[in-house]
Amino acid sequence: MRPGHHTIDESRQGEALQSSAVGERKLYLESYGCQMNFSDSEIVASILAEAGYATTKNEAEADLILLNTCSIRDNAEQRIRHRLQHLKGGKRNNPKLKVGILGCMAERLRDQLLEEEKLVDLVVGPDAYRDLPRLVDEVEGGQKAVNTLLSREETYAEIQPVRLDDKGVTAFISIMRGCDNMCSFCVVPFTRGRERSRDPQSIVAEARDLFAKGYREVTLLGQNVDSYKWNVDAKGNVKDEGQPVVRFAQLMDLVSDVDSDLRVRFSTSHPKDMTDEVLEVMARKDNLCKYIHLPVQSGDSDVLKRMNRGYTREWYLDRIAAIRRIMPDCAISTDVIAGFCGETVEQHGATLSLMREVRYEMAFMFKYSERPRTLAERKFEDDVPEEEKGRRLTEIIQLQQEHSKERTAAQCGRIYRVLVEGPSKKNAEEFQGRNTYNTMIVFPKGDVEPGQYHYVRTTDHTSITLRGELVEEAVAQEEGFIA
């Protein structure tokens, strides 16, 4: 989740480690969409490593190419279809190459991809990754292979992911899978199944292992992290009286205790489930980053009701007020949908007014895209013209750009303890890292290395980025810094 982008759908292609052994079969992974997909790709890499596949960054040497896909919007699927057409052409030059689809698009379009369009050899849903070695064997034997069964138990808790980020500074930890919210516009409950939480001790163990390997930041992932619960059934009853109940606030406390130098972030929160207890834990622990992504989707209560979001405008603003009360300096970002079914000009105006009231640091903003099988497709007419959706989205983006610049400017002139992530994308002579508020800071390299914490005084800014200079710890201590 990066400031200033106007869609929640993006791709980073070929996130994989270099081949680790000569003569092994080679796996090339591409991940699209949400952070959960990138985390899942690391699980897939681990499972297939046990079956003799070494991950590679070189697509040309791959024996197996897997695309971990997203179905959140139609253009996300179209991008992947274009990519598959390209790979289909490449298979003519390498008949032994096998191509597979993983993730949400696999679950939704398995028959079309396998039989009608003949674009892939393998289709595997997000709960069936343990079955990949068997399915790959079937494909290599000349068969098409598919497994898109959803599970009520699978969390991959004991699988040690193969980390595909070769920087070795930040990592994702999946704490739960699936979603029970049934927002009317969303396909996730149909593609990822029912919500289930992972054993907290396995999460803490993974965080501890990452820290020992040099990682200094973890992001706890779930479709709705605020509804994480362990040892509690769907009705709120304790399952095992001999075990503690662990909810999201307690889980964050446990992970933050791994080490004070391990930063902890999380994504994504749901306004109807965020509690003051979560906020109080965040306020108490310096290494729990002061940044919350709290999707609003719309600023109008009637639209939120049609979206089946489970809260009103007033409820959402109450949660914002709680954040400001308990953590006055906390950064907040959001998701906004323009042109949902039945949205009037006045209701669009309510979204703009809410944005002006909250003044988000950043937002993911996009036009409503009707998705098959959702409640919105079955119940509501997609009646806002595309041109009008575009006009409303432009207004939302322009307003957010103003707020992002304002919020970034407010951070200028301070000293921050920054986790160095690596070279700046624009200048190899500079490093970049984020502060606790998730704002990227760029500064001259100096005598520092990725994975280290250093103090940076910010001196200038763009709408979404701070620029600064390194300062000594003694100066930061004397003048005051922000963790």
N, C-alpha and C positions, 0 to 999 in steps of 0.2 A: 504494500500500500504506500504509494508515493505521492507527495503533494502535487497538486496542479493537474493531474490527469483527469480526463472527463469520462472515462469509462472504467468499469471494474474488470474488463476483459483484456488481458494482454498475454503475450507469449515470450518466454525466454527459451530459445531453442537449444537442444543439444547439451543440457546440463548433465555432464557425466564426467567421471574420472578417466584419466588416461588408462589404457590397457595395462593390467598389472602382471600379465604373464604371456610369454610368447607361446603361440600354438593353441591358446584357448579360443573358444568361440567368442565373438565380439557382439556386445549389445550397445545400441545407440538409443538413448532416451530423449524425447522431447516432451516438455510439460507446458500446458496452456492453462490460463484461467487463474483460479484462486490459489492461495498459499497451501491449501489442503492437498491440491494435486501435486505440488512440488514435494511435499512431505511424503505423499504416497509413492512417488517415483523412487524415493530413497528406500522405501520398503521393498518395492519391486526389484531394485538393483541388488538388495541383500538376498532376496529369495532366489533370484537367478544366478547369483554368485555361487550359491551352494550347488547349482546345477551345472557349473562349469562355464558360466558366461562372465567375461570381464567387460566392464563398461569402457567405452571409448568416446572421445570427442570427435573422432574422424568418421563421418558418415560413410565415406567411401569404403572403409574396411569392415563395415558392419555385416554380420550374418543375420542379425535380427534388429529391426527398427520398430520401436514401440512409441506411439503417440498417446500421451495421457491427456484426455480431452475435457472440454468444458461445453455445457449446453445452456449456459445462463442466458445467452441471447442468440438470435438467429445468425448474426454476422460472425459470431464465434464459431458456429458450426460450418459456415461457408468457408471460412479461412482454412479449417482443417480439411474440408473436402478438396479445396484447391491443392493443399499440400499432398493429399493422398493421390490425386491425379498425377502430380509431379513424380511421386515415388513409383507409381504404376509404370510410368515411362522408364524410370531407372531400372526396374526389374527386367526389362528386355535386355539390358547389358549385363545383368547379373541374375540369371534364372534361379540361383540358389538363395537369393535374398528373400527373407520372410518379413512381412509387415503386419503389425497388429495395432488394434485400437484398445485403449484402456479407459476407465473412468466413466464420466456421466454420459458422454455421447455413445459409448459402447452399450450402456444399459438401455438407452432410448432408441437406438437405430440399428440394432444388431442384424436384423433380417435384411434391411436395405443394403448395409455395408458388405455383408457376406454374399448374398445371393443375387440381389437385383443389380447392384453396381459393380460387384466383384472387385472391390478396391483393396480388400484386406484378406489375410489368411487366418486371422486370429482376433477374437472379440472377447474381452474379459472385463467384467464389471468390478466396481471398487471393493466388493466383499469377497472376491474369488481369487485374489492374487496368490494365495498358497497353492492353488491348482495350476499355476503357470508352468512349472516344469513338465507336468503330464501333458498339458495342452500343447506346449511347444514340441514335445515328442510326437504327438499326433500330426501336427503340421509338417514336421520333417518327414513323416511317413506318407505324406501325400494327401492327408485329410484336412478339411476345414475344421476349426475348433472354436467352441464357444462355451462360456460359462458366465452368466449374468445373474446368478441367484443372489438374492439379498439375504442378509443374516441379521438376527436379533442379538447375537453374542460377539461377533468378530470385532476385535480391536487391535490385533497384531501386537499385543502388549509386550510379548517376550522377544520380538524380532528386533535385532540391532540394525538400524538403518545404515546403509552405505551413504556417507555424506557426499553429496554431489557438488557442494560449494567448496571449491578448492582454496578459498581464502582462509577457511578454518577459524573464523571469528564469530559468526552468528549462525544459529541453527534453529530449525523448527522442531517442536515436540507435539505430536498429536495427542490430545488428552481425551478425545471422545469422537464418535462417528455418528453420522446420520442426523436427522432433524425431525422433531414432532410438531413444529409450529404451523405448517400448512398455510403459509402466506399464499394468497390466491394467485399471485403472479409467478410463483417460484416452482421450479422442477426438482429441487434438491430432495424433498421427501420421496419422490418417485425414483430417483436415480441413485440415492445413497441410503435409503431405508430409514428405519426407526432409530431413534436416539439411544445410544448406550455409552456409558462412561468407562474409562480405563482405570485399572487398579492404581491408586495413587502412589504406592510404593514403587511400581515399575516406572512411573513418571519421574519420581525423585531420583531413582537409580540412573535413569537415562541422563538427567540433568547433571548428576554428579560425574558420570563418565565423560560427558562433553566437557565439563570444566577441567577434568584431569588431562584431557587431550588438548587443552589450550583455548577452547571456545570461551568467550566471555559474555555472550548474550544468547538467550533462548526466547523464542516466541511460542507460547502455549496456544495451540490451535483447536478450534471446534466451530461447528456451524453456529452454535450458541453457547459460548463458554459459561455464561451465567447460570445455565441450567445443569452444569456438571453436578453429579451426585454419585457417591459411592456408598454401598451398603444401605441403599434406600430404594424401595420399589416404586412403581408408577403412582401408587396411592399415598406415598410419603411414609410408609411403614418401614421400620428398621428390619433388615433381612436377617442379620446375625447379631444378637445381643452381645456377643463376645468381641465384636469388632467395632471400632469407632465409625461414626458417620462423618464423611468428608464431603463438604460442598466446596464451591469454587473459592470462597474466601480462605478456607482452611488449606486448600491445595496451594494457593499462591503463597501462603505463609510457609508451608513446607518447602516449596521449591526455592523461595528466597533465602531460606536458612542453609542451603547448600554451601554458599559462600557469599560474603558481602560484595565481592568483586564480580559476581555473576549477575548481570542485568537480566530482568525478566519483563517481557512484554506479553500481550495476549491479543487474540482476535478470533471471533468477533463477538461483541456484546449485543444483547437484545434489551431494548428499553423496558419491556414488561417484566423482566427478570432481574435487572440490576439492583442490588441491595446496598443499603448504607454500610453494611458490614464489609463488603468488598472494598468500598471507597476508604473505609477507616483503616483496613490493612494496608492499602496502597499509600495512604498518608503517613503511616507509621514506619514503613520500610523505605530507606533511601534507594535500594537497588530495584524496587518495583517502579518502573518508569512512569512518569506522570503524563500519560497519554492514553486516551480512550477513544476507540472508534465506535460511535454509537449511531447506527443507521436510523434516520428518521423516515425516509422515503417520500413523505408528504407532510405539509404543515396544516392540512385540513382534516378534521376529525371524521367527516363523512367519507372522504377518500380513504383514510386509514381503515375505516370499517369495511369498505369494499375490498381493501387489500387483505383483510383478516389479520391485521397486525397485532391486535390484542391490547391496544392502548389508544388514548386520545391525545390531541395536541396538548391539553392541560397536563396529562400524566407525563408526557415526554418532557415538557418544560419543568415539571417538578423534579425529574431526574437530573436535568441540567442544573437546576438550583442546588440540588444536593451535592453535585460535583463541585460547584463553585463554593459552597459553604465549607465542605470538608477539605477540599484541595483547591484553594483559590487560584493557583497558578497552573492547574492542569490543562493540557492541550486537548482539544476535542475535534474529531473529524467525523464525517458522516457519509451516507449514501443518499442520493436524491433521484427519484424517477419523475421525468417530465411526461405529461400526457397520458396518464393512466386512464382506463376506461371510465367515461362519464365525467372526467375532470373539466370543470368550467374555468373560464378566465378568472373568476373570483377565487376559486379554490387554488388555482396556480398562484394567484396573488398572496394567498395565505402561506404558501411555501416560502415565497420571497420574504414575507414579513417575519416568519420564524427564523429564517437565515439571518436577517438583520438583528433580531433579538439575541441569537446565540453567538453569531460571528465566529464561525468555525475556522480553524487553522487551515483545513483543506477538506475537499470532498470528492467523492467519485460520483459523477453526474452522467446520466444517460437517458435516452428516450425509452419509453415503454416498448417492449418487444413481446408480442403474444407468443406463449410457448405451449405446445401441444400437451394435453392431459391435465393442465392446471385448472383450478376452479374458475379462474378468470376467463379462460377460453370457453368453458362450458356454460358459464352463467352470465357473462357480461359481453357487450358489444365493444369491440375496439374502435370507438367512434370518433376519436380525435384525429383529424387529418395529419398525415405525415409532415406536411409543411408547417402546420401549427405546432406539432410536437417539436420540430426543429427550432421554431421561433422561441418557444418557451424554454427549451434547453439552452439556447444562446443567452437568454436573459439570466438564467440560473448561473451559467458559467461566468458571465461578465461580473455578476454580483460577487461570486465566490472569489474571483481573481482580486477584486478590491479588498475583500476581507483577508485573503491570504497575505497580500502585501502588507496590510495593516498589522496583522498578527506577527509576521516575521520582523517587521520594523521594530515592534515592541521588544523583541529579544536582542536587539542590537545594543552594543555598549556594555554587555555583561561578560563575566567570565564563567565558562562552563567546563565541567569535567567531561571530556569527549572520549568515546571509545573509537580508536582509529580502525577503520575498516579496510582501507587500502588506497591505491592511487586514485586521484580525481579522474573522472571520465573525460574531462576536457583538457587536462594538463598533467602530464606524467611527472612534472616537478612539484606537484602538490598532492597532499593527502586529503582524504575526506573521512568524516565520521559524523555520528549523530549525537545530539544531546538528549537529555531525558524526555524532552518534548517531541522527539522524533524528527526534529528539524536537521537537515543536512548542513554541515559546516565544512568549508573548504579552507585550507591553510597551507603555508609553505612547509615542505617536508621536515626540515630540521633533522635532528638526531632522534627520530622515533621510528617505531615499527608497528605494522598492523597487529591488532590484538592487545595493544597497550592502551592504558588510560593516560591522557595528557590534558593539561589545562589550556584553554584557548580563549583569548579575549576577542569578542566579535567587534568588527570595526565598520562593516559595510554589509549590504544585503541586496538581493533581488527579491522578486515576489515570493519565492519559495526556498531560497538558499541564503545562508549566512556566510560571510567571509571573515577571517580573523587571523590572529597571530599567536604563536605559542608563548606562554608565560611560565615562569618557574613556579613550582608548588608553593614556595614561600610567599611569593607575590599573591597567588590565589588565596592562600590562607589569610594573609593580612588584609586584602581588599574585599574578600568574601566571594564565594563561587557558588554555582548552582550544580548540584549533583547530577 
